[in-house]
């Protein structure tokens, strides 16, 4: 009886492992919403914070993990425009997981190439205001991924 239960648990764990891997890289991706399932290449799109975007054709998923807001807010006089850092995770079936940061300020890293794909941060909204503190969940990033 112990052997049967042990075998059943092992089979269950193998099945869960198989299905979780398949969910990301089978012919279709299962993302947070239907619009996120066909991540476009060579065109700017708006990413919502924390939502996973999928490109089944190239077998990768893409997510904004966190945002560190440091831009000069509207309503304040600043010597420098400031910078927001956007932390991304790219999960590729072929290449594995890569984490990287892109910035809003010119002169800092606003684009990078990983696994033969170029990622560019085009914009980040909302822009900070002196009297408002935005939770990360309201942010969207304009991103261009090109081959």
N, C-alpha and C positions, 0 to 999 in steps of 0.2 A: 504494500500500500504506500509506504514512504517513497519507494522508487517511482511509482505511478504519479504521485503528487509532484515529486521533484521533476520528472519528465514534463509534466503538464506546465509547471512554472517556467521551465527552460524554454519550452515551445512558445509560451506566451511572450516571454522577453524577446525571443528571436523575432517573432511576428511584429511586436511593437517597434523594434529597431529597424526592421525592414520597411515598415510602413512610414515611419518618420523620415527616413532617407528618401523614400519614393515621393513623398509629398512635395519635396522641394524640387526634384529634378526629373520627374516623369514628363511625358509629353505635354502635360498642362501643369501649371503651378497653382497651388492653392494659397492665394494671398488674402489679405484682410478685406479686400473688396474686389469686385469684378474689374473695375477700371485699372487696378494695379497689376493685373495678370499679364498684360502685354506691354511691358516697359519698352518705349520706343528708343531706337538708336538714331543718332544724327538729327535729333530734333529736341528742342528745349521742352521740358515737362515740369510740372509742379509736384513736388514730393511733400507729403504730410509727415510731420514728425512721428516716429515710432511705427510707421506702417511699412510693411515689407512689399517691395515691388519685384516683379519677376520678369525674366526674359527667357522663355522656354527655348527659343531658337538657339541661344548661346549658352544655355544651362547655367544661369546665375540669378541670384537674388541680391537685392540692394536695399539697405535700411539706413535711416538717420538714427543714430543711437543717442546723441545728446547735442545740446547747443550751449555754448558759453558766450553769452551776450556781453559785449564790451564796447559797442558803438556809442558815440556821443548822442545822447537823447535829444529829441526835439524839445525846445524850451530851455536849453542850457547852452552857454557859450563854451566851446572847447577849442583848445589849440590844435588838437589832432582829431580826425574823424573817428578814431577808434577802430575796433575790429571785433567781429563775431567769428567764433570758430565753430564749424559744423563737423561733428564726428560721424563718420560713415563706417558701415561694415559691408563688404562685398563677399559673397559666398559663391564660389565657382565650383561646379562639379569637377572640372579638370584641374584647377589650380589650388583649391582649398579656400580658406578664409583669409581675407586681408582687411585690416582696419587702417583708416587714414583720416586726416584732417584737412579740410579746405577752409580758407579765410575769405572774408568779405573785403578786406582792405587791399588796395593795390600795393604792390611792392612785397606782399607776402604771398604764400603759395595759394593761388586760387584755382589751380588745375593740376592734375597729375595723370600719369599713365600707369595703369596696372593691368597685367595680363593682356596686353595689346589693345586695351580700351582706354580712351582718354576721358576723364571725368572733369567737368568744369562747373564751378559754382557761379551761377549767373546772378542770382539775387536771393535775399532772405527777408521774409515778411512775417510779422509786422515790424516796422522800424520802431525802435524804442522811443518812448515819450517820458518826460521827466516825472509825471504824476502816475504812471501806469507801470505795473510790474506784470509782464506776461508769463503765464505758465508755458512750458515747452510744448505742450500739446496743441497750442494754437499756431505754432510756427509752420510755415511752408517754405521750401527752398526751390528756386528755379535751378534745374540741373540740366546740363547737356552732356550726354554720353555719345561719343563718336568712335567709329572704328578706324 
